[in-house]
Amino acid sequence: MIPIAKPLIGEEEKKAVMDVLDSGVIAQGPKVKEFEKEFSGFVSASHGIAVNSGTAALHVALLAHGLGVGDEVITSSFSFIATANSILFTGARPVFADVSEDTFNIDPDAINEKISAKTKAILPVHLYGHLADMNAIMELAHDHNLAVIEDACQAHGAKFENKAAGSFGTGCFSFYPTKNMTSSEGGMITTDDEKIALKARMIREHGSRERYVHEILGFNLRMTDIAAAIGLCQLKKLPEFNQRRIENAQYLTNAINNDKIITPIIRDNYKHVFHQYTIRVHESRDKVVEILNKKGIGAGIYYPLLIHQQKLYKDLGYDALLPISEKLTSEVISLPIHPSVTRKDLDYVASVLNDL
Ligand SMILES: *Cc1c(COP(=O)(O)O)cnc(C)c1O
């Protein structure tokens, strides 16, 4: 079986973890601080705040921006559930806008239609590793005085015109093992705003900036030095990991020559880091996935249900009409292109698809 994802853990990570264990500081300590500095530097953001998951990064970022009961946050339903759940955690209400068909990302015109007096923030997702249309989104945010929180959990190193994911608004990253880089579990918030950074640090740590002095309500969402040590090793390897994903994606696109399949596009001036390589088929998607799986190809569907179609959201009364998202969710198939996938694997995947 060619798996859809595979974390690449080498001797460096193993040694780094052992060093932390030997150091005696195994919870949040100097490695977390170093990881925050290195990762925010990579994104070109002034501050990095490490937390224990991508979900926590979104949750903390929204709270740091003051989101709460009575507020609305416009986001995409074509994403992992954590995107919208993090809004619910704060008491605010997710409002779903439809996506653009070419990039699977939230459509600025659709956002514009959903802006109300209650809207306080836009939460675009850079799905599959391709940035959302951040120029248009930042302009809308500026015109309507809205915060922008980027769900960059699939977009480590993705760029638009040399500006990295997580450097437009407040960036939220995940280091879950299936992502472009991992720390086992882990997450990071990136921002240029000193006040947001300070508040995020406090929320991560029971609302305190000074030990045992608690100013606001917070949580324990800290990253451990064990995770940070892994993250630091992985960050060094990320450019090469991404390059291999990009090359594998390009190779697969060239090798697929079946008219029934739409291969992924990259908009001009974007760097797509291919967290997922996602094709579309207009018919019999589930059957195609079944064939691929039977032939040992770990094809996946991200995501079989839109967020607003999940029971949790139906029970909350969500009944949005998002025709493009609904169409895409019935057509998408993601194929393995992670750094361990070989040319031979890709030739095989393409031959199975071309024979459909
Ligand atoms: C992975 C992911 C998350 C959540 O990250 P975790 O580290 O699993 O909590 C949020 N949004 C998107 C789009 C993701 O892919």
The ligand as an SDF file (V2000), in Angstrom:
LIG
                    3D

 15 15  0  0  0  0  0  0  0  0999 V2000
   -4.9240   19.6140   10.7260 C   0  0  0  0  0  0  0  0  0  0  0  0
   -5.8280   20.7660   10.5830 C   0  0  0  0  0  0  0  0  0  0  0  0
   -6.3170   21.4680   11.6810 C   0  0  0  0  0  0  0  0  0  0  0  0
   -6.1190   21.0460   13.1110 C   0  0  0  0  0  0  0  0  0  0  0  0
   -4.8450   20.7430   13.4970 O   0  0  0  0  0  0  0  0  0  0  0  0
   -4.6090   19.7120   14.7040 P   0  0  0  0  0  0  0  0  0  0  0  0
   -3.1490   19.8500   14.9820 O   0  0  0  0  0  0  0  0  0  0  0  0
   -4.9930   18.3560   14.2370 O   0  0  0  0  0  0  0  0  0  0  0  0
   -5.4440   20.1620   15.8560 O   0  0  0  0  0  0  0  0  0  0  0  0
   -7.0920   22.5920   11.4470 C   0  0  0  0  0  0  0  0  0  0  0  0
   -7.3980   22.9780   10.2030 N   0  0  0  0  0  0  0  0  0  0  0  0
   -6.9640   22.3230    9.1180 C   0  0  0  0  0  0  0  0  0  0  0  0
   -7.3320   22.8280    7.7680 C   0  0  0  0  0  0  0  0  0  0  0  0
   -6.1840   21.1760    9.2630 C   0  0  0  0  0  0  0  0  0  0  0  0
   -5.7790   20.5040    8.1760 O   0  0  0  0  0  0  0  0  0  0  0  0
  1  2  1  0
  2  3  1  0
  2 14  2  0
  3  4  1  0
  3 10  2  0
  4  5  1  0
  5  6  1  0
  6  7  2  0
  6  8  1  0
  6  9  1  0
 10 11  1  0
 11 12  2  0
 12 13  1  0
 12 14  1  0
 14 15  1  0
M  END
$$$$
